[in-house]
């Protein structure tokens, strides 16, 4: 396969990355001749990806463009086949954010449009978890991704596997936000139910759902009333 490297480097993938991904999924590949080792990992990436990787945060549109191999600054007219790929990955990322699998923050663009922004480290972690090749050159501050074994993927992010819902994602978010610093020896470190409810409602939960989640998360031995201050 004389054109193997040429076929893939245009969209930002190195031959060794493609082969590693195929091998990971137990797909046999027979090549004519040897695939050269990656003596210079940055060499295979187009210039726009190298420049993009210098930033520490990315908006969702740019991430999708990087995944499908289209320069976000040259994306006014997508080829027909690229439009379908764009929508497919855009939908996948939106679902990952909604489920709490991909950490992202809602921001407002210069055109006053709402979008999602994520750190490079969060994107890398999500790519690793999903077995997706990270689409950009890795900055020196980020570790090289290690593809998880299939058994690790089956385990999922929950004890019971991959099944998740919006309510579960909200529960996990509230637990991290409000209960990760709780110390049973110091009851005053516990949040009030009202604080948790307000947080969840701001995230899009209904008041009824937010109240249910707040009650589920509350430590069994804590009262549900107002938290006492040191002056009480």
C-alpha positions as CSV (number, residue, x, y, z in Angstrom):
1,X,0.0,0.0,0.0
2,X,2.3,2.7,-1.3
3,X,-0.2,5.5,-0.7
4,X,-1.2,4.6,2.9
5,X,0.5,7.6,4.5
6,X,-0.7,10.0,1.9
7,X,-4.3,8.8,2.2
8,X,-4.5,9.6,5.9
9,X,-2.1,12.4,6.7
10,X,-4.3,14.8,4.8
11,X,-7.0,14.4,7.5
12,X,-4.5,14.4,10.4
13,X,-4.0,10.7,11.1
14,X,-0.6,8.8,11.1
15,X,-0.4,5.3,9.7
16,X,0.6,3.9,13.0
17,X,-2.5,5.4,14.6
18,X,-4.8,3.7,12.1
19,X,-3.0,0.4,12.4
20,X,-3.1,0.6,16.2
21,X,-6.9,1.3,16.1
22,X,-7.5,-1.6,13.7
23,X,-5.4,-3.9,15.9
24,X,-7.3,-2.8,19.0
25,X,-10.6,-3.8,17.4
26,X,-9.0,-7.1,16.2
27,X,-9.3,-6.2,12.5
28,X,-6.5,-8.0,10.6
29,X,-4.6,-5.8,8.1
30,X,-2.1,-7.0,5.6
31,X,0.2,-4.4,4.1
32,X,2.7,-4.6,1.2
33,X,6.0,-3.5,2.8
34,X,6.6,-1.9,6.1
35,X,4.9,1.2,7.5
36,X,7.6,3.6,8.7
37,X,7.9,4.3,12.4
38,X,6.8,7.6,13.6
39,X,10.1,9.3,14.2
40,X,8.4,12.7,14.2
41,X,4.8,12.4,15.4
42,X,4.1,16.1,14.6
43,X,5.1,15.7,10.9
44,X,1.9,13.9,9.8
45,X,-0.4,16.7,11.0
46,X,-1.4,19.5,8.7
47,X,-0.3,23.0,9.8
48,X,-3.8,24.1,10.9
49,X,-4.0,21.2,13.4
50,X,-0.6,22.1,14.8
51,X,-1.7,25.7,15.3
52,X,-5.0,24.6,16.8
53,X,-3.3,22.3,19.3
54,X,-1.4,25.2,20.8
55,X,-4.6,26.4,22.5
56,X,-5.7,24.9,25.7
57,X,-9.5,25.2,25.1
58,X,-11.7,24.5,22.0
59,X,-15.3,25.2,21.1
60,X,-17.4,22.4,19.9
61,X,-17.5,23.4,16.3
62,X,-13.7,23.4,16.0
63,X,-13.5,20.0,17.7
64,X,-15.9,18.4,15.3
65,X,-13.9,20.0,12.4
66,X,-10.7,18.5,13.8
67,X,-12.2,15.1,14.1
68,X,-13.5,15.0,10.5
69,X,-10.3,16.7,9.2
70,X,-11.6,20.0,8.0
71,X,-9.9,23.3,8.9
72,X,-12.5,25.3,10.9
73,X,-11.2,28.5,9.3
74,X,-11.8,27.0,5.8
75,X,-15.2,25.4,6.5
76,X,-17.6,27.7,4.8
77,X,-18.5,25.1,2.2
78,X,-18.5,21.5,3.4
79,X,-18.4,18.7,0.9
80,X,-21.6,16.7,0.9
81,X,-20.0,13.7,2.5
82,X,-18.4,15.9,5.2
83,X,-21.8,17.4,6.2
84,X,-23.1,14.1,7.3
85,X,-19.9,13.3,9.2
86,X,-20.1,16.7,10.9
87,X,-23.7,16.3,12.0
88,X,-22.9,12.8,13.2
89,X,-20.0,13.8,15.5
90,X,-21.7,17.0,16.6
91,X,-24.6,15.0,17.8
92,X,-22.2,12.5,19.5
93,X,-20.4,15.3,21.4
94,X,-23.7,17.0,22.4
95,X,-24.9,13.6,23.9
96,X,-21.6,13.1,25.7
97,X,-21.8,16.5,27.3
98,X,-25.4,16.0,28.3
99,X,-24.6,12.7,29.9
100,X,-21.6,14.1,31.8
101,X,-19.1,12.0,29.9
102,X,-17.3,15.1,28.4
103,X,-16.7,18.1,30.7
104,X,-17.6,21.3,28.9
105,X,-18.8,24.8,29.7
106,X,-21.5,26.8,27.9
107,X,-20.1,30.0,26.4
108,X,-21.3,32.9,24.2
109,X,-19.5,33.5,20.9
110,X,-18.7,36.9,19.4
111,X,-21.9,36.5,17.4
112,X,-23.9,36.0,20.6
113,X,-24.5,32.3,19.8
114,X,-24.4,29.7,22.6
115,X,-21.9,26.9,22.2
116,X,-19.8,24.5,24.3
117,X,-16.2,25.0,25.2
118,X,-13.9,22.2,26.5
119,X,-10.3,21.8,27.8
120,X,-7.8,19.8,25.7
121,X,-7.4,17.5,28.7
122,X,-11.2,16.8,28.9
123,X,-11.3,16.1,25.2
124,X,-8.3,13.8,25.4
125,X,-9.9,11.9,28.3
126,X,-13.2,11.5,26.4
127,X,-11.3,10.2,23.3
128,X,-9.5,7.7,25.4
129,X,-12.7,6.4,27.0
130,X,-14.4,6.0,23.6
131,X,-11.4,4.5,21.8
132,X,-11.2,7.5,19.4
133,X,-7.9,8.8,18.2
134,X,-7.2,12.3,19.6
135,X,-7.5,14.5,16.5
136,X,-4.7,16.9,17.3
137,X,-1.0,16.9,18.1
138,X,-0.5,16.3,21.8
139,X,0.9,19.3,23.7
140,X,3.9,18.4,25.9
141,X,1.7,19.0,29.0
142,X,-0.7,16.2,28.0
143,X,0.1,12.5,28.4
144,X,0.1,10.2,25.4
145,X,-3.3,8.5,25.2
146,X,-3.5,4.8,26.0
147,X,-6.5,3.0,24.4
148,X,-8.5,1.1,27.0
149,X,-9.0,-2.6,26.5
150,X,-12.4,-3.8,25.4
151,X,-13.1,-5.2,28.9
152,X,-12.6,-1.7,30.4
153,X,-15.0,-0.3,27.9
154,X,-17.7,-2.8,28.8
155,X,-17.4,-1.8,32.5
156,X,-18.6,1.7,31.5
157,X,-18.8,4.8,33.7
158,X,-21.4,3.3,36.1
159,X,-21.1,0.2,38.3
160,X,-23.8,-1.5,36.1
161,X,-22.3,-0.6,32.8
162,X,-23.0,2.0,30.1
163,X,-26.7,2.7,30.7
164,X,-27.3,6.2,31.7
165,X,-30.1,8.9,31.8
166,X,-30.3,12.6,32.2
167,X,-31.3,12.2,35.8
168,X,-28.3,10.0,36.6
169,X,-26.0,12.6,34.9
170,X,-27.6,15.4,37.1
171,X,-27.2,13.2,40.2
172,X,-23.5,12.6,39.5
173,X,-22.9,16.3,38.8
174,X,-24.6,17.4,42.0
175,X,-22.6,14.8,44.0
176,X,-19.3,16.0,42.6
177,X,-20.3,19.7,43.0
178,X,-21.8,19.6,46.5
179,X,-20.8,16.4,48.3
180,X,-17.2,15.7,47.3
181,X,-16.0,18.0,50.2
182,X,-18.4,16.8,52.8
183,X,-16.9,15.6,56.1
184,X,-19.2,13.6,58.4
185,X,-17.2,14.8,61.3
186,X,-18.1,18.4,60.4
187,X,-21.8,18.6,59.5
188,X,-21.5,22.2,58.6
189,X,-19.6,21.1,55.4
190,X,-22.8,19.6,54.1
191,X,-24.8,21.6,51.6
192,X,-28.5,22.4,52.2
193,X,-31.1,20.8,50.0
194,X,-32.0,24.3,48.7
195,X,-28.5,24.8,47.5
196,X,-28.5,21.5,45.6
197,X,-32.0,22.1,44.2
198,X,-31.0,25.6,42.9
199,X,-27.9,24.2,41.3
200,X,-29.9,21.4,39.5
201,X,-32.7,23.7,38.4
202,X,-30.0,26.0,36.8
203,X,-28.7,22.9,35.0
204,X,-32.2,22.3,33.5
205,X,-33.8,19.9,36.0
206,X,-37.4,20.3,37.0
207,X,-38.0,21.4,40.6
208,X,-39.5,18.0,41.4
209,X,-36.6,16.1,40.0
210,X,-34.1,18.4,41.7
211,X,-35.8,17.9,45.1
212,X,-35.7,14.1,44.6
213,X,-32.0,14.1,43.7
214,X,-31.2,16.4,46.6
215,X,-33.0,14.0,49.0
216,X,-31.2,11.0,47.6
217,X,-27.8,12.6,48.0
218,X,-28.4,13.9,51.5
219,X,-26.4,11.9,54.2
220,X,-28.8,9.7,56.2
221,X,-27.9,11.2,59.6
222,X,-28.3,14.9,58.6
223,X,-31.4,17.0,59.2
224,X,-33.0,18.5,56.1
225,X,-33.6,21.9,57.7
226,X,-31.5,25.1,57.7
227,X,-27.8,24.5,58.4
228,X,-26.8,25.9,61.8
229,X,-24.1,28.6,61.9
230,X,-21.4,28.8,64.6
231,X,-23.3,31.6,66.3
232,X,-26.5,29.5,66.8
